[in-house]
Structure formats: structure tokens, C-alpha cells
Amino acid sequence: LNVGDCITEISGRNLQGLSEEQTYASFLKRLENNAALLVAPLESLEDAYQQALDADILEGFSQEHQRPWYFNRRTKTSHWTRKEAREAKARQEQMATVDIGEFLRRGGLKDK
């Protein structure tokens, strides 16, 4: 491992997209001598994430305002900057994330 590297998988278990608690539990469960690790530079993961965010963003041009605008196909929202369109998608994804540990502790969909 090098400074700036990120472990994305251990012994076949993808750690990406998990909560901090889930990542820690999955990592500890599989931590052993000679465990297979998939490692990537954090910078490349950030670049891939930005490209994924941009995949659902369309660029247009407003004749009225004489400037570009960006439409986020996933959130179905329009923005004046690409950054705002990306952030809208990131916010939506963050809201859609389910903490499986909390879900199971509560007994599924039951309110407690």
C-alpha cells in the first residue's frame, strides 16, 4: 500500500458504498494473513466518481440568458453550473442510502 491508496475490496467483498460501520465490520470479518486486497489510488476513484456523476448530466444553452445550463436526468432538475447538477445527484444518492445495520436492528421496515 502507498500513501493515497484506498482498499476497495477484501477477499472478494466490495467495500465501496458501505457505511463506515459496515466497512469496518466487513473488513474485520475478512482480515487474515494473505487476504486478497483490491487497492486503487484515491484520486482515480474520485475521477471515476465524477465521471459517473457526469453521465446523467446533459448540457444545453439558454438563448434567453446567453449561457449554458445543465440538466440532471436522474434528479430531473436544471442548474446553471455542472457543479450544482453534480451536487444534486450526490445529495439524492446520499438520501437514498440505506444503513443495512440500522435497518436490521429495527427489524426491517417496522417503526420502533
ABEGO torsion letter per residue (X at the ends): XBBGBBBABBGGBBABGBBAAAAAAAAAAABBBGBBBBBBBAAAAAAAAAAAAAAABBBBBBAAAGBBBBBBAAAGBBBABAAAAAAAAAAAAAAABBBAAAAAAAGEABBX
